[in-house]
Amino acid sequence: MLPDLEEFHGLLKEIWNSRWVTNMGQFHKQLERSLAEYLKVPYISLFTNGTLPLLTALQALRIKGEVITTPYSFVATTHAIWWNGCTPVFVDIEEDTCGIDPDKIEAAITPRTTAIMPVHCYGHPVKMKRIQEIADHYGLKVIYDAAHAFGVEMDGESVLNAGDMSTLSFHATKVYNTLEGGALIVHDEETKRHIDHLKNFGFAGETEVVAPGINSKMDEVRAAYGLLNLKQVDGAIEARRRVAQRYREALRDIPGIRFFDDMPDVRHNYSYFPIFVSAKEYGMTRDELYFKLQERGIFGRRYFYPLISTFNTYRNLPSAAPANLPVATRIADEVICLPMHHALSEYDIERVVSVVKNPKK
Ligand SMILES: *Cc1c(COP(=O)(O)O)cnc(C)c1O
């Protein structure tokens, strides 16, 4: 959702007049305060995208050795582990969240394991309590890739408060965006200060560098844009909820097509509407339906196919073997995320639905 252009223009004028265009200016600070309040989290640090907070979280916690994660995510999750010189260890997902299967974590733990990096895929909260129990038992850190989980709550509490840290992405394709942007959520003031140093080369003052940091600050223009977008995010989520509801009404009871219903006690953000195609029952493979939709000008996305574990860098890792990842391997072959947008009209939805219902027509 784009913010109002006139309003954005007004804020741009303020930035121009102040001559303070980046380096934690007033809009950067204000957006951090506003997001902390909206998301119900104590401390948040803004970043220039959603990948650098993943890298920075691992740096800040001094994660070494092996990091347990899932291959059913956007490549950035595993890349962040690799860029920190750690070895990703893939664990399979469970079907009811598409997140890491907690029952399969312990078998993947070795003496070199230092952290678990789960993903709240499609904004569905993973089994945070079980994951924390395992982490506490083995002394592991937990960093959540919560790129999909903006505003997601469980039992009235933000999922971003789980684990040691959580990351968000504000990329233009996400439900809340600052064009490019992201954030790292932490639980105490001292860690927040350390993260703020790390995202600014490690500078703690004019002449003092406390750690080998990186440059990943969000500039004033995008922070101002983000402030305006925050005012409309509830409207965007509500509009998406209605789209999801329409899809569900129309697609229920089609043999071979599954989708998620809302989970009890979860405030969803309706980032995605994945459907899963069982070729045998449906009479057509996922790819056949995917290209059929494309022929009609409907662009679904195969999130997440191919699995990260099949990419060049990772495919020779022992944990990348498809036999180790049966659920993820199957789901990756079944999924299509249908168009999902606040402005999707009844007519648009009907067009999508009619192809899924009668793909051969
Ligand atoms: C979008 C996304 C990222 C990366 O975010 P960017 O802002 O594009 O860098 C990381 N993880 C997941 C699961 C994502 O969907």
The ligand as an SDF file (V2000), in Angstrom:
LIG
                    3D

 15 15  0  0  0  0  0  0  0  0999 V2000
   11.5780  -10.9650    2.5820 C   0  0  0  0  0  0  0  0  0  0  0  0
   12.2640  -11.9580    3.4380 C   0  0  0  0  0  0  0  0  0  0  0  0
   13.5660  -11.7740    3.9210 C   0  0  0  0  0  0  0  0  0  0  0  0
   14.4980  -10.6990    3.4440 C   0  0  0  0  0  0  0  0  0  0  0  0
   14.0220   -9.4440    3.5260 O   0  0  0  0  0  0  0  0  0  0  0  0
   14.5890   -8.2890    2.5880 P   0  0  0  0  0  0  0  0  0  0  0  0
   13.9520   -7.0820    3.1920 O   0  0  0  0  0  0  0  0  0  0  0  0
   14.1050   -8.5700    1.1940 O   0  0  0  0  0  0  0  0  0  0  0  0
   16.0660   -8.2770    2.7000 O   0  0  0  0  0  0  0  0  0  0  0  0
   14.0820  -12.7050    4.8220 C   0  0  0  0  0  0  0  0  0  0  0  0
   13.3810  -13.7780    5.1980 N   0  0  0  0  0  0  0  0  0  0  0  0
   12.1320  -14.0100    4.7260 C   0  0  0  0  0  0  0  0  0  0  0  0
   11.4060  -15.2230    5.2010 C   0  0  0  0  0  0  0  0  0  0  0  0
   11.5430  -13.1280    3.8080 C   0  0  0  0  0  0  0  0  0  0  0  0
   10.3340  -13.4060    3.3140 O   0  0  0  0  0  0  0  0  0  0  0  0
  1  2  1  0
  2  3  1  0
  2 14  2  0
  3  4  1  0
  3 10  2  0
  4  5  1  0
  5  6  1  0
  6  7  2  0
  6  8  1  0
  6  9  1  0
 10 11  1  0
 11 12  2  0
 12 13  1  0
 12 14  1  0
 14 15  1  0
M  END
$$$$
